[in-house]
């Protein structure tokens, strides 16, 4: 589909009113390999029509070829080429806003001096009151060092900021949490751990984001051991939750029992390792694991997995999950009749789902369908609402089961924009924390202000 492509541009054109100009222009775009999205007419006179055309291309060079093909179309003049993604990001996507208007001296005295001093004294005497009388109870740090940003790799923390802003937007709009991006200008695990520990009093939870493996495992483990608030590396556990939910749905649709299926995990980085471990804890069975890194294989085997290879997994596994970042890694002839295949690398999967289905797979999907946005907002909301000190496997499993249960017939996962799903995930996570005896607050379900 066009929206799945990498590059989008809006091209403003003025076409003469001569017959066939628009048709020829659309043909030129298609012949240049471009896809066409929206077409909006802006003005029309007896001589000309001005329109905005949304085009999709593979990369910048492809955009140039498409634009040149449009430029030489008889009767067409290009007025403007706009990158609406860059326009949307100008000045950033998030901001801190006051919850109350300061519109009088009386209000000023209540929110600031002298009134605030009384609140400060109460918290000094009883630090637990900070949860009630400050924003800490809904603040989540979104921490990155920029070493594993999307499919772009180590591009640094500044370049990763647009992703962190996006995570904060999703938290706020879907579940009402205040995500705060934290960019760390260090790759040293000890320095990252020390920095997060130092700022942790500001937050109700810590979301680690886009930190490369294997460093991410140590950082998450040591931070969670040191802090009494939830710490979760989203690339690991958010992805694992949504992938597990998708497999539950796929198994339900195909009549397969996850507990009796041979499962293979190709790629044992942050996401792949967490998916494999979660499935092993769910099923009680070892998962076949393959990775080019011997250290990753050793780590996975220590967690209960069984070392394997790409060819062995494709030959033996009933369910295959791939998180390698290697487009086209799974060749069509490797697919076996009846397999369930989740090729989750973005932007290009290890095998196109349509190709896998054509080769006999019973179910196939890619990372465009299985996205961790369905997981982390509700998981953090539930953990924060329960004032839990950590996020447990049982809480993650409750999230996965809820997502699977709320998936409409014929779909792999629910819509990520359905707030009812995120609220249900939050409730399931909080209730599980209560059942486990780790909740430190009476659960009050989140509702929109």
NORBELHU-V72972 format. One record per helix or strand of 2 or more residues. SS is the DSSP state (2 for helix, 1 for strand). FROM is the first residue (numbers start at 1). TO is the last residue. Records with the same first field share a line. If there is no record, write none. Layout:
SS->FROM-TO ; FROM-TO
This chain:
2->2-4 ; 21-31 ; 60-71 ; 84-89 ; 105-111 ; 116-125 ; 127-133 ; 135-138 ; 157-175 ; 189-202 ; 215-226 ; 234-254 ; 258-260 ; 270-283 ; 294-302 ; 310-316 ; 332-334 ; 353-358 ; 372-374 ; 376-385 ; 393-405 ; 419-435
1->7-16 ; 35-44 ; 48-57 ; 76-82 ; 139-144 ; 178-183 ; 205-208 ; 230-233 ; 263-266 ; 288-290 ; 306-307 ; 319-322 ; 340-343 ; 363-366
